[in-house]
């Protein structure tokens, strides 16, 4: 079948602006697998994407060949170099990808516009929570490869959910999984903020992610539940690739084995396999676990026989208690770091101005303010500048060299064509970035 030049360009851009973003070191991001959680699924999907890219245009189109070379160089060279750097929110998919030279992170969400995930024909039988803010962080690309039978699928990284030994609910059909429209992301091309209003299965809350050059800041607020089941937010759940370390109060790193819960402190720091984790709050309860687990592929994909597989897993989890009311969390992920960098990271350089159900606002070390608000709001920046926001949405407010501020905005609900805000005495009218 021959494509016209116009059709060929559409497919080339799909690869260049879409598929290149979701591959890392030859592995496809878990949240891009859909319901196909096969053995070595991330690897096979990565290879099939590369094959399709190299075949596009039959070798006769230089633009197609250039895109294919870039994809292959990023993923399949002996020492693959990642030149695709930036932040992108796919607003039609409620999906964010953040790429740095040495690591990648993604967030997958659902809303009343996007179902987020599906279970069909015996595929993805435990994927009920896989679009509730699942946050995957990659350095070498093998952090989660074939981990699916060993996962606690209620504790996918980034997900806030009920803790239970009951079978994972199975939802079939195309009805919305999350009854909320304030779900989306704002990107300036290099950094970004992603937000999710969580409202499903008796659990509510506001989740946010701020992606920077060196870390991911994760916020949660207004977490409430109408169940007597405990509620947790998972920070990480991946293969045990090295020791799991905990920074003790005396400043020394300790190797953790088994399960350890910290609930008498306002800050904890962990490190595992090139990634640091820092959590802090007024009332902090964190459980770190390293353990050997056994599971079956059949429980995820019913096409497989009932055969046991085993492996070692590490898990970090915030505990919000039973029937929480207005619970919150704050934690940082530091990919491609070491124990020294994790221990010395100054979290006070990040100022969390607000973290509640209607307003989450943070000022970073460079003075940039990222905020998400579902109502008109007023806040004071560290330099005493008053910001008055009249339109709900996600905002980036950044200082400029001339002493003024610049601003970007998007409406996750798509209900507002423009935004009005006042920064000091200056009025700004913004159009959506999507």
N, C-alpha and C positions, 0 to 999 in steps of 0.2 A: 504494500500500500504506500503510495507516494503522498507526501505532505507538500502543501504549497509553502512558499517562503514564509508567509504570515503564520501558518499553523506551526511550522518548525520553530519559529521564534517564540511562540507561546510555550511550547514544550521546553525549549531551552531555558526560558526564564523560570519555568516551574522548577527545573533542576537548580538553576543558579540562585534564585531567590527563595527557594523552598527547601529542597532536599539537601543541598549542601549544608544548610544550617543545622539539620537534625542528625548528622553523622559526626561521630567523634572517634578517631583512631580506628576507623573501619567498622564501628559498631553503631547501629541505629538507636536513638534514644528510646527508652522503654515506652514513654508516653506517645510515641509515634507508631507503635506496633499495632494499634487498634485492639482487636480481640485475639490476635495471633501470637500467643505466648508459647511458641514452639521451643524445643531444644535448639540451642544456638540460634534462636530467632533473630537476635540483634546482629549477629555475624552474617547470617544468610540475607537478611534485608539490606545490610550494608553492601554486600557483594552484588546483589541483584540490582541495586540502585546504580552502582558503578558500571555494571554491564550495560544497563539501559542508556546511561549517559554516553558511554563510548560508542554505542551503536547508532545513536541519534544522528541523523544526517548522512549516515553511510560513509563517513570519512570525507565527505565532499564539502562540508560547511566549516569554515575556519572558526566561526563564532561558537558552533557546537563543539568542535574539537578543543577550543580553548577552555570552555566550561568543563568538559570532561577531564582535561589535564589538571585543572585546578582541583577538582573533586578527588581525583586519584592521588595527586601529590599531598593533599591534606590528610589522606586516610590510609594509603597503601604503600608508601615508601618505607624503607627500613627505618629511617629517622624522619617520620612525617613531620612536616612543619605546618603549623596552623597560621595561615595568613588571613583567614576569615574571622575578623574580630568585630564585636559589636553587640548590641542588644536589639532584639526584635520581638514585638508582640503580634501574634497572628490573631487579630481581633475576631475573625469569623470562627476561630477554633478555641477561644479562651485558653491560649497556649503561649508561653513566653520562653524564648531561648536567649541565653546570655553566654557569649563566647569571649574568652581571653586567650592570650598566646599559649598558655599551658593548662587551661581547664575550661570546662563547660558546665553550665547548670540550666535546668529546665523546670518549669512549673506547668502543671496541667490542671484545669478547673472545669467546672460545669455551671450552667445557669439555666434560666427559663428559656434561653435561646439555643443553647448547645447542650446536648445530652452528655457529652464528655466521654462516655464509654458504652460498650454494648456487650451483652452475653447472648450467644446464639450458637446453635448446633453443637452444644457441648464445649464451646470455646469460652475461655475467660470466666470460668465458673466462680472465681473468688474476687472478681474485679469491682465489687460494689463501691469501694472507696477510692478507686484508682484515679478519679478525676476530682477529688476533694482537696486539691492543693498539693498533689504528689510532687515532691521536690527531689530531683536526682542531680548529683554532683559527680562529675567525671574528671579524672586526671589521666590515668592510663587506659580507660575505657572498659576495664574488666571488673569494675566494682560490683556489678550486679549480674554479670553474665551467668545465666542458668540458675539463678538463686531462687526462682519462683516457687519450687516445691518446699523450700525451707522458710519462706517468709511467714510472718504473722501479718496477714493481709488487712488487719485492722490497724496496723502500725506501720503503714508505708511512710517513708520519709516525708515530712511536711504535713501529714494528715492529722486532723483532729477528729477523734471518733470515740465511740463507746468501747470499753474494755470488756470482753466476754469470751467464754469458751463455746458459746453457741455457734452453730453453723453460720457462715457468712450468708446474708440474704442474697437471693438471686432475683434480679429485676430484668424482665424481658420486655421487648417492645421499644418504641421510640419516644415515650413520654419523658418530660424533663426530670432529671435526677436531683436538681437543686432549685428550690423555689425562690429564686432571687435574681434580680437584674443588675445589681451593682457588682459586676464581675468584669474585669478587664485590665488593661495595662497602658501605661504611658512610657514612651521611649524617646530619647533624644538621639538615638542611633548608637550611642556608646554605653549609656547607663539607663536605668529605668526603674519604674515602680509598678508592681502588679498587685491587685487587690481582689479579694473574694469575700462576698457576703455569703456566709454559710447558713443554710436554712433547710435542713432535711432530716427526716427520721427522728424528730423530737430534739434535735441539736441545733443551736444557733451560735453565731459568732462572726467576728470580722477578722480576716486574715490579710496580711500584707507582706510583700517582699520588696526590698530595695537592693538593686544590683549595682555594684560599684566595680572599680578596677581590681580590687584586692579582696573583697569579701561580699557576702550576702547577709543582709540584716533581715531577720524574720520577726514579725510582730503579730500578736493575737490579742483580741480584746472582746469583752462582752460575751464570753463563752458561758452559755447556759444550757441546761438540759432538764427535761421533765421525767427523767428516769432515775432509778436508784443505782444504776450501773455507774461505775467509775468512768471518767472521761480522761483521755490522754492526748497529747500531741507528740508525735514521733519526730525526733531530730534527725536520726539516722538509723538505717537497718541495712547492713551490707555484709559481704563476706569478710571474715577476719583475715586480714592480709598481714598483720603485724600485731604487736602488743597494743592493747588499749591502755592508755595512760591517763591518770588523774592527777591534777596539780593540787597537792596537799596545802593546807594553810601555812606550812613552814617554807613553802616555795620549792619543794622537791617533787619530782614526778614519781608517781607510784604506779606499778603495773597492776591492773585490775583483773581478777579472775572471778568467774561465777557471776553473782549479782550484787550490786552495791547501790544503796539509796542514800542520797544526800538531801536532808530536809531541815538542817539547822544552820543554813547559811544563806546569804543573799547573792552569791556568785559561785559558779563552778566553771572549770576549764578542763577539757579533755583533748586528747590527741590520738589519732589513729591513721596510719598510712598516708602521709603527706597532707592531712587535713586536720585543722584545729576547730574546736567547738567551744564557744563561750556563752553561757546562759546566766541571766541575772534578773532579779525581781525582788520585791519586798518579801514575798512568801514563795520560796523556791523549793520544789520537790522534784528531784531528778533521779531516775534509775538507770544505771549503766549495766549492761549484761553482755557477757561473752559466754557462749555455750555451743555445744554440738547439737544439731537438730537432724531429724529424719522426717522425710515427707515423700509424697508421690506426685509424679507428673500428672497422673490420672485425675487427681483432685482439681487441677487447673484446666487441663485439656483432656477431655474424656476419650480422645482417640488413642491415648497411650495406655499400655497395660498397667495393672496394679503392681508396681515394683518400687521398692524403697530406694531412696538415695539419701546420702548424708553429707553434712558439711558443717563448718564452724561459722557462726554469725556473731557480729557485734551489733548491739542495739542501744541507742540513747533515747530516753523517753521522759517527757514532762508529765507529771501527774497532777490533774486538776481536782481530784476527789469525786465523790458521788454527788449528783445533783448540784453541780457548781452554779453559782450566781455571780455573774460579772467577773469571771476569772480572766486572767491575761497572761501573756508571756512575752519575753524578749530574748532572742538569741542570735548569735553570729556564727556563720560558717566561714572558715578561712582556708580555701583550697590552695594546694601547692604551697604549703607552709611547712614549718618544722616546729619542734617543741619550744625552741627559744623564741621564735616569732609569736607563737601562741601565748607564751607566758608574759611577754613584754607588750603585747598589744594593749593600747590605751583605749579602753571602751568609753572612757569619759570624753574622748574627742568626738563622740557621737552623742548629740543631745536629742533625746526623745522628749519633745515638747508636749505631745498629747498621744495617748494610746487608749482610746475608748471606742465604744461601738459606733459612734457617729463621726469621730475625727481621729485620724492618725497622722501625726506630723513629726518629722525628724529633720534636724539640721546636721549635715555632715561636716567633716573637718575642713572642707574647702568653702564653707559658708552656704552651700546649696541646700535649699529646703525642699524636701519631697513631702507632699501631703495628700491625703485622700479624705474627702468629707462627703457625707450624704445629705448635708443640710448647710445653709449659710453659717459661716463661722468667722471668728476673729481670733488672731493669735499675734503674739509679740515675738519678733525675731531677736536673737541674742544682741544685735546692735540697737535694740529698742525700736526698730521700725515696726509699725503696725500694719498688718496685712488683714484686709477685710474681704472675705470671699462671699459673693452673693449667689453663686451657682454651684451646685454639687458637682463633684468630679475628682479627677486626679490632677495634681498640679506639680510642676517643677518651677521653683522661684530661685533664680541664681543671681548673685551679685555680678555686676559688670565693671570694667575698668574705670568708667567715668563716675562711679559712685551710685549709679542707678541699678535697677533690677530688670532682668528679662524673665519672661514667663512662658511656659507651655501648658496645655490643658487638653484633657480628653474626657468625654462623658461615657463611662462604662455602660450606663443604661440606654444610651443613644436617645435620650429624651430632650436634650438641649442642643440646639445648633450652634449656640455661642455661649461664652461665659463672660461674666463681668466681675472684676475684682479691683480693689484699691490697694496700692502699695505706698504707704505714706500718703502723700497728697495727690498721687498720680493715679488716674483711672485707666484701666486696660480693658479692652474688649478682645477676647480671644476666639479663634475658630478652632474646631476640633482637628486633631493631628491625624486621625485615622484615615 
